[in-house]
Amino acid sequence: MWSEREPGPGVVPAARVAQKEAAMPGFLKVDGLSKSFIAGKPVFADVTFAIDRGEFVCIIGHSGCGKTTILNVLAGLDRATTGTVIMDGREVAGPGLERGVVFQGHALMPWLSVRQNIAFAVESRWPDWKPAQVNAHVEKFVAMVGLTAALDKKPAQLSGGMKQRVGIARAFAIQPKMLLLDEPFGALDALTRGTIQDELMGIVRSTRQTVFMITHDVDEAILLADRVLLMSNGAEHDGTYSPGGIAEVVINPLPRERTRSGLHHLPGYYDLRNHIVDFLVSRAHAGHQPSPPQGANA
Ligand SMILES: Nc1ncnc2c1ncn2[C@@H]1O[C@H](COP(=O)(O)OP(=O)(O)OP(=O)(O)O)[C@@H](O)[C@H]1O
């Protein structure tokens, strides 16, 4: 049912994805990206996908396949070797406040309080705003991540989870057209991670924010994403190098109003999870030959 040759519901082989995406309008259009750090040996090639406004897309793949490089290109912090990124009809050619980025390290300024850290970003985004307007805006977004009591604390006085919440509040506060998240919960313990995942999902659903997120956590992707891009690593077979790329796009068939605690009760959850895990375990290297489908439904 979930084999590459006979894709199950929601699974689209890469070649078909490329055709479909080229014709898709898409709020974000990523077309033919490749990146070579060593000439003639691109880390990935032919990366083509689109994201609709209000869509949450996760990308999963093994270490080194190029996820962060792609995110940096979308953020305008790096340039692809080939290909284009168009967001809302304009080519992404450098960093900009219409894209909010959250990295694993929260990147807060340690000498500023929570309020000042976020105000700094808000003032950059809206330089004409009066202090009272900036302050009201900051307080609204700090309340959204449940940190009102910590407004005037410095980062050193906060836990890792609280700091990450501040980073998320700051990214949302500039009301970006698109949020780019690079493993934002990677350094958090399981309990805090779960709580912030729930919070993020609530905020994203209520603000209809468009999100591109890197994760290594299959359940996190299933909880949050409308679609999951499965990315393969570049690999050498019989002396021939194949670059990595988007091997499959998986459409999440679970109801959008899902919760972390109820996820494993939903019909289709285990099929989806097994499919993604199977990709990571046995099919995540470029140029791999898919094994024959197993079982009657394959
Ligand atoms: N500035 C650079 N110079 C040379 N090689 C680089 C550079 N940046 C990244 N790479 C290489 O490109 C490949 C992709 O790196 P990238 O960080 O995008 O992978 P990733 O999929 O995000 O990995 P991880 O999951 O470990 O964060 C890696 O092999 C990395 O070593």
The ligand as a Tripos MOL2 file, in Angstrom:
@<TRIPOS>MOLECULE
LIG
   31    33     1     0     0
SMALL
NO_CHARGES

@<TRIPOS>ATOM
      1 N1         29.3890   26.0130    4.1990 N.pl3     1 LIG1
      2 C1         29.5670   24.7430    3.8640 C.ar      1 LIG1
      3 N2         30.7130   24.3250    3.2670 N.ar      1 LIG1
      4 C2         30.8810   23.0430    2.9020 C.ar      1 LIG1
      5 N3         29.9730   22.0790    3.0830 N.ar      1 LIG1
      6 C3         28.8290   22.4160    3.6810 C.ar      1 LIG1
      7 C4         28.5510   23.7670    4.0970 C.ar      1 LIG1
      8 N4         27.3250   23.8180    4.6380 N.ar      1 LIG1
      9 C5         26.8380   22.5590    4.5800 C.ar      1 LIG1
     10 N5         27.7430   21.7350    4.0050 N.ar      1 LIG1
     11 C6         27.5590   20.2970    3.7410 C.3       1 LIG1
     12 O1         26.3500   20.1490    3.0260 O.3       1 LIG1
     13 C7         25.6550   18.9960    3.4760 C.3       1 LIG1
     14 C8         24.2610   19.3870    3.8810 C.3       1 LIG1
     15 O2         24.3130   20.1500    5.0930 O.3       1 LIG1
     16 P1         22.9990   20.6100    5.8500 P.3       1 LIG1
     17 O3         23.4110   21.2590    7.1180 O.co2     1 LIG1
     18 O4         22.1320   21.3820    4.9360 O.co2     1 LIG1
     19 O5         22.3230   19.2000    6.1400 O.3       1 LIG1
     20 P2         21.0910   18.8360    7.0710 P.3       1 LIG1
     21 O6         20.2540   17.8790    6.2980 O.co2     1 LIG1
     22 O7         20.4250   20.0560    7.5610 O.co2     1 LIG1
     23 O8         21.8100   18.0930    8.2580 O.3       1 LIG1
     24 P3         21.4070   17.9990    9.8320 P.3       1 LIG1
     25 O9         20.1500   17.2080    9.8900 O.co2     1 LIG1
     26 O10        22.5660   17.2820   10.4390 O.co2     1 LIG1
     27 O11        21.2620   19.4000   10.3500 O.co2     1 LIG1
     28 C9         26.4970   18.3830    4.5870 C.3       1 LIG1
     29 O12        27.2610   17.3330    4.0480 O.3       1 LIG1
     30 C10        27.3810   19.5110    5.0400 C.3       1 LIG1
     31 O13        28.6090   19.0200    5.5020 O.3       1 LIG1
@<TRIPOS>BOND
     1     1     2 1
     2     2     3 ar
     3     2     7 ar
     4     3     4 ar
     5     4     5 ar
     6     5     6 ar
     7     6     7 ar
     8     6    10 ar
     9     7     8 ar
    10     8     9 ar
    11     9    10 ar
    12    10    11 1
    13    11    12 1
    14    11    30 1
    15    12    13 1
    16    13    14 1
    17    13    28 1
    18    14    15 1
    19    15    16 1
    20    16    17 2
    21    16    18 1
    22    16    19 1
    23    19    20 1
    24    20    21 2
    25    20    22 1
    26    20    23 1
    27    23    24 1
    28    24    25 2
    29    24    26 1
    30    24    27 1
    31    28    29 1
    32    28    30 1
    33    30    31 1
@<TRIPOS>SUBSTRUCTURE
     1 LIG1         1 GROUP 0 **** ****
